[in-house]
Amino acid sequence: MKVVIATTEMSPFIRTGEIGEVVAPLVKHLSKLEIELKVFLPLYGVINQEDFDIKKVKDVPPLRIPMGESTKVGDLYRAMYPGIDVEVYFIRNPLYFEREGVYSYPDTFKRYEDNGERFTFFCRACLESLPQIKFQPHLIHCNDYATGLISAYLRLFYRENPFYNNIAALFTFHSLAEQGEYPPALLDSIGMGNKQFYKGGPFELNGSVNFTKIGITYADIINTVSETYATEVMKGSTFGLGLEEVLRTVSKRFFGVLNGIEPEKWDPVTDKLLPYNYTPEETFVKQLLKGELLERIKLSRDELLTPIFTIFGPMIPQKGAELVLEVLPKILKHDLKLLIVGRTDVYRIANIIDYLKVVAKKFPEKLIFLPVADDELEHLIVAGSDFALFPVLYEPCGLDQLYCLKYGTIPIARKTGGLADTVLDYKSDNEKGYGFTFKNFSAADFLDSIQDALDIYNKPNIRNEISKRAMEQDFSWDKSSKEYAKLYKEAIGRIRWGYKK
């Protein structure tokens, strides 16, 4: 099976968010399944070409892409994915991609005004590159809104071209928070869609050209990153954000596949970033790591018996920032340490960050706010914390709870999206449970779950058993990559000329 993966980011080349962290291990594990892979990325100016030995592809002429009344030119570059036999192709166009930011101005975080045009060019250039490199895939796996046009180009623009007309498309959306909504004037650059752009049409949502809707409409198979989130986004606008009706119409070809974790990077048995390693039978080692963590965050090891609760940012509404602020005074009344890891983009919500800094100064022994954490510290936080809090408004999948489970740090999570699929509540199932969940997005429910955790903290035998169970869960990419391989085969089997839903 030959597969192209189109994405706007992939570690280690470029990563700004979860998609970059997810696509990379998926590629690694798919490459073990007798799938011939090629990956396509934009060649951003922030990618270090020297570090990755990215070179221009010889004997491939410049890619001339019609964009409205003008033609934009791109060049094709190539590198090998580090450590595996997978070619990564990069679309270069200095005008569109050689900027200081990836999606946004780095000083204001405002999205680039021409993002629609930039990613239109990328989608078209990916497809135009395939004959040039003599690679005719059975399927193109499109990731998130920026690649949504690829499935439409296959069905509408290239449908009479024998090179393309049997290529299937899988469209994965990792979240509906950003859908790629652009003014109708972009249709000139897209070079198609005028007949499809009308109220309720496949290219239109709320008066805009919507790349996610286009990807959903024209793909042979659609998936998102957990089964529960797949169900939630079809129910109503709270999760579907305007696309719920569209998703209901494609429900028979819409699936949920959990993301996984990368065992080479996240495994307490082999983690080289930890001073001590441990197995599920050795959860006592977490206390040693907790001591190391206390030192790193400038607290005394005398606090070793005090539970550490950690919140992983960014502190944005989706992650439950408002709920955290609401319950913060009550949380700090308990005998505990609350560690908040803000991560790099939390300063978008400046008022929240300012408030947390003020509270941290007022309670320096109870609230520790870290705007950022390097890899070594982040691994130590995951391993050395007792509990992790996930009071989210919604969560398509989530990776942090998977890391915490693998390291025996007990999650306290709202039962939604990927959290519902990965955290089994101990109170509901004492025999198998390995976390605490709450249903409603409310301060009362959240605080009740925190109290449940405090209750078992003082029962070390129970706490260690829950921690051990958490570590024994399998949320690896070995499992998830095989689910994607099944979807690839399903999409290829569904491809019909004249396209059927």
N, C-alpha and C positions, 0 to 999 in steps of 0.2 A: 504494500500500500504506500502510495506517494502522497505526502501531505505538506502543504505550505502553512506556516503560522504567521499571520500578519498582526503586528502589535506595535504600539507606539513607545513601549519601553520594555526592557528586559535586563535584569541584573546578569552579569556585572557591568554591562556596557552603559546602561542608563536606568536609574530607578528613582522615581519621585514619590511613589505610593505603592499600594498593595499589588497592583497589577504587575509591576516590574518584579516583585518578589515572588509572584505566583507563576508567571509564565516560565521563568528560568528552570525551576525543578520539574515542571511539566515536560519541558523539552528534554531534559536529561532522562527522565523515566520513559517517555515515549520512544526514545532512541534505543531502548533495550527491548522493544516489542516488535522488532522486525518491521518498523515503519521508517521509510526513507524521508527525512525531514529537511526542509529548508525554512529559514526564518527571515522575515523582512522587517526592517526597522528604518525610520528616518535617520539620516546621519546628522545628528545635532552637533552644533558647534561645541557643546560642553563634553562631548565624547572624546576621550584621549585616543586618537588614532594610532599613535606610536605604541602605547601600552598594549593594545590588542592586535597590533600588526594588521591594521585595516588598510587594504590596498585597492586601488582602482582595478576593476576587472578588465583585462586586456581583450581586444577583439570584440568588444561590445560597443556599438556606436552610441552617441548621446541619445537619451530618451526624449523625444519631442512630444509633449503633451499639450493638446489644444485646451486652452482655458479661456472660454469666451472668444473675444476678438483677437486674442494674442496666443502665442505658443510659448510655453515655458519648457526649459531644457533641464534635464536631470542626468546625472551620471550614476553608474552602478559601481559600488564598492563591495568588498568581501573580506570576511575573516572567518576563522574557525572558532567555534564555541570552545572556551578553555576546557581541556581535558576530555572532550568527547568528539566523535566524528560527525559533526553537524555544521554545515555551512550557514553562516549568517550574512545576508545581503543587506546593504545599506543604500537607501535612496538619497543622493546628495543634490541639494539645490540651495546655494548660499542665501538666496533671497528669503526662502521659506524657513530654513532650518538652522542656519548659522547665526544664532542669537544667544544672548546670555541666559535666557530661560527656555523651558521646554514648551509649556502651555501658556505661561504668563510672564508679565514683566516682573523681574525679581525684586524690584524695589517697592512696587505697589500691590503685587499679586493679582492685578487685573489681567483677565484673559486677553490674549492678543486679538485684535479686531478681525484679523484675517485667518483665524483658525479654521474656519470652514473651507476657505480656499486652500490652505496649507494641506489639510488632510484629504481634500478632494484630489489634489495633485498626488499625494502619497498613494491613495487607493488605485488610481489609474496607472501610476508608474509601476506599482507592484505587478499588476496584470500585464502591462506591456513588456516587463522584464522577462517573463517566463519563457516565451519563445527564444529570446536572446540567449538564455542560459541552457536552452534545450531541456527544460524540465516541465513536463506536462503532468500536473498533480491530479490525483483522483478527487482531492478535496482541499479547500482553503478554509482554515480555521481563523475566523475574524474575531478580534478581541476588543470589545467596547465600542462606543459610538464613533470614534475616529476612523474605524475600519468598516463602518456600516454600509458604505456605498459599494463595497466590493461585491456583495451578493446581488445588488441591483444591477451593477454593470454586467455581471455574468448573465442575468436573466433578460435584460432589456437591450443592452448595447452590443454585446458580443454573441448573442444567441445564434446568429447565423454563421459564426466563425467555427469551423470544425475543430480548431485547436482548443476552444474554450467550452463548447456546448455540452460536454459531458462532465464538467467539473462541478462537484457538489460544494455547498457552502454550509458551514456551521458557524452560527453567530453566538458568541458568549458575551453576556453583559455581567460585569462584576458588581455593578451597582447602577441604580437608575437616578442617582442624585445628580449626575451630569449626563445629558442626553444628546448634546451636540445640536443646539437649536440656532438656526441662522436665518437671515432675511431671504425672502423669495428671489431677490436679485442674484443669489448664488447659483440659481439654476442655469444661468448662462455659462458659468464656469464649469458646472457639472457636465453640461452638454447633453442632458436628457432630463426627463422628469416633468416637463411642462404639462404633458397630458395627465400625469399622475398627481399634479399639485392642484388640488381643489379641496374644499371643506370636507374633512373626513377621509380624504384620499390617502394613498400609501406614502406619499412624500410630505403630507401636511399634518401639523398638530398645532392648534392654537395660533394659526396664521403664520407659522414658521416652517421652514424645512427642518425636519427632525431626523438626524442621522440614525438614532437608535430605532425609531419606528421603521425606517427604511430597512435596516439590517434585520429586524424581526420579520418584516413582511416578506422579504424575498429569500431568506435563508431556507434551506431544506430542513435543517434542524436548528432549534434554538435551545440554549441552556443558560442557567444561572448557577450560582455557586453554593446552593444548598437546597434541599427539597422543601424545607419549610418556607424559605424566602420565595421559592417558585410558587408556592400556594398563596402566600400573602400578597404578592404583587398582582395576582388576578382578582383579589377580593374587592379592592376599592382603591380610592385615590390616596389614602394614607401611605400605602406602600407602593402602589402602582404609579403614582405621580403623573396621572393622565394617560398612561399606557395600559391600564388594566383591561379595558375593553379589547384593545388590539391583542393582548396576550391571551385573553379568553378565546379569541377566534382561532388561535394557533395552538390551543392547549394539547391537541393530540401529538404535536411534534415539539413540545416544550418540556424540558427536563431540568432536574436539579442534580448537580454533582458537587460534592464537597471539595473544597481545596484541601491540600494535605500539608504536611511539614517535611522538611528536607532532613533526613536522618544524618547526613554527613555534617550538617551544621547544628542541628538541634537534637542532641542525645546526651543526657547526663552521664552515660556510661563512658563516652569517648570525648566529651566536650573539652577541647584544649584551652578554652578561655576561662575555665573554672580551675581554682586551686585544688579542688578535690572532686573526684568522680564518684558516682554511686549508682546502684541498681534499685529496683523496686523493693528488694529485701533490705536495703540499707538506707531507709528514709532518715535515720538518725544523723546521717551526714549533713542533712539540710541545716541542722543546728550549727555545725561548723561553718557552713557557708553563710548562715545568718549573721554569725559573729563577724565574718569578713565584710559583709554588707554594712553592718552597723559602723564599722570603722571607715568604710569608703564614704558613707554619708555623714561622717563626723559626729556619730553618736557613740555612747559608751557601750562596751560589751556587757556591762552590768545590766543592760536592758534586754538581755538574751531571752528572758522569760516573758517579755511583753510581745504580744502578737503584732506582726507587721502586715498591714493591708495595703495593697498596691493598686493604683489606677493607671492604666496605660492610655496616653493621649492618642490623637490630639483632643484637646478640650473644646470640642465643637458640639452643637446641638445633637447631631446623630449619635454621638458617644455618651449622651446624657449629661452634658456639662451643667445644664440648669438644675437637674435633679441633684447632682453632687453639691452644688452651691446651696440648694435648699436644705439638705440634710447635714451639711458640714458642721454646724454648731452642735448638733446632737451626737454626731459620730465622735467628735472630739471630747465629749463628756466621758466616753468609755476609756478604760485603761488599754490603750493601743497606740501604735504608730501608723500614721497614714502617709504613704509615699506616693506622690503624683509625678509620673514621668510625662512631661509635656510633649516632647518630640518637636521636630524642627518647625512645623507649620502652625503651632499653637498661637503665635503672635498675631495671627489673623483676627483672633478674638481678644483684642487688647484689654478690654475691660475685665474679662474673666481672669486673665493672667495677672493683671494689676491687683485684683482682689485676692487672688491666691497668695501673691507675694506679701500682701499686708497681713493676712491671717498667719502665714508661715512665720513672720517676724513676731507676731503676738504669741504664737505657740511653738517656739523653735524646737521643743523637745517632743512635739506630737505630730506636727505637720511638716513634711519635707517636700519641697517643690523643686524638681529638677527640670529646667526648660529643655535640656537635651541630655542624652546619655550615649557614650560610645558603645561599640559592640561588646567590649569586655564587661563594662558596668551593666549593660542591659541583660546579658546572660546571668550575671551575678544577682541581679534583681529578681529575675524569673526563678532562679534556684533558691535564693535566700529568703524570699517572702513566704509568709504562711498562707495568705489568702490573696486573691486578685478579684477586683470589683469590676463588673461589666453592666452598669445600669443604663443600657443603651435605649435610644428611642427605636432604632431598628439596626439590624446587622445582617447584611447579605450572607456572609460566612464568618469572617473573623479569623485571624491567625493567632493573636495573643493568647486566647484561651487554649488553643492547641499546644502552644509552647508550654504554658503553665501546667497543663495536664501531664505532658511528657516529663516534666520536672517535679511532679508531685505537689505543686502549689494549687490549693483548692479554689476553684472558681465560684464566685457568687454572681449569678448572671440573670438578667431578664430573659424570660422564656420567649424568644423571638428569633426568627431567621436561623442562621447557622449555630447560634448559641443553643437553641432548642434541640438541634440535631446532634450536638456534641457534649452537652452537659446533662447528666442524669442526676436528678434530685435525690439527695440522701434521705430527706424526710419522707418522701413518697415511696422509696424503696431502700430500706435499711440494709438489705442483703447485697444489693448491687450498686447503689448510688455512690457517686464520687464527686459531688458538688452540691451547691444550693441554688435553686432557681426561684424566681418570683414572676407572677404573670402580668400584673398591672404596672404601668409606668407611673408609680406613685411613691411618695416619700414613706408612707406607712409600710407598704409591702417591702420596699428596699431595706428599711431599718429592721423589719422583722427578720429578714434573711441574714443581716449582719449579726443580729442577736443569736440566731441559730448557730452561726459559725463560732461566735464567742463561747457559746455553751459547750460545743465539742472541743474547743481549744483546750479547755480545762480537763478534758478526758483524753490523755495522750494515747491510750490504746486505740480508741475509736478514731482519733485524728490520724494516727499513723496508718491505720487500716484504710481509711478513705484516701489518704495520700498514695498508698501503694496501689489501690485500684485505679486511681487516676493515671498513674505511670504505666499501667498495663494496657491502656486503651490503644487501639491501632488507628491512627489518623494519618497514615503515611501516604506519600505520593505513589507508592507501589500500587496501592488499592485504587486511588483516584485516577491514575493514568490509564488503568485497564478499563475504567468506566468511560473515559474519553474515547478510547479505542473502539469501544462498542458503539458510541454515538457516531463516530466517523463511518463505521460500516453501515449503520442505520441511514445516515445521510446519503451515502453513496448508493445504497439500495433504493432510496426514494427518488433519486434524480430522474425526472421525466421531462422530455422536451415538450413545451406547452405548459409546463409547470403546474402542478396540482398542490393544493393546500393539504 
